[in-house]
Amino acid sequence: MSLSHIVLSSGRSIELTELRMSSVYGGMLEGYPCKRLNDMKVSGLQRQAERAFSFAPVHLVPPCREYPDRTAGPFGPVEVLPSVACIGVFGSTAVAPELDPVLNRSALAVAWFQPTPDVPSGEDADLALRSIRWEELARDYEL
């Protein structure tokens, strides 16, 4: 059973089969969001996806970074990521056309950031997520 369906910009339909969400800045007791902290958040999310879903290749969608008009602190300017970190496993038909479509599928684990805790679906999914180059990134497997 899939959680949602997304049609990529290429026209390929993919299914979201697992989704993990977490707060980006939850539990941040001191400091402020800055480039150094955010770089650690982004690379940490990718490593977490690689450990959790080692059966599939992992793709990181580069997050949008905002720079609100606030006074810079000792770590440089304030830089804010979208508030929800996501890791999802997506599946689709096989990439290789010679594979039997009944016996083969393709999979890709994706790490991304989004502003709300909504399940990405259909046309409402973020453009960066819908722009994934599935044929280059996903891996085929046999059922």
Beta strands, then each sheet from edge to edge (+ up, - down):
strand 1: 4-7
strand 2: 13-23
strand 3: 58-60
strand 4: 84-93
strand 5: 104-114
strand 6: 139-142
sheet 1: 1+ 2- 4+ 5- 3-
sheet 2: 1+ 2- 4+ 5- 6+
end
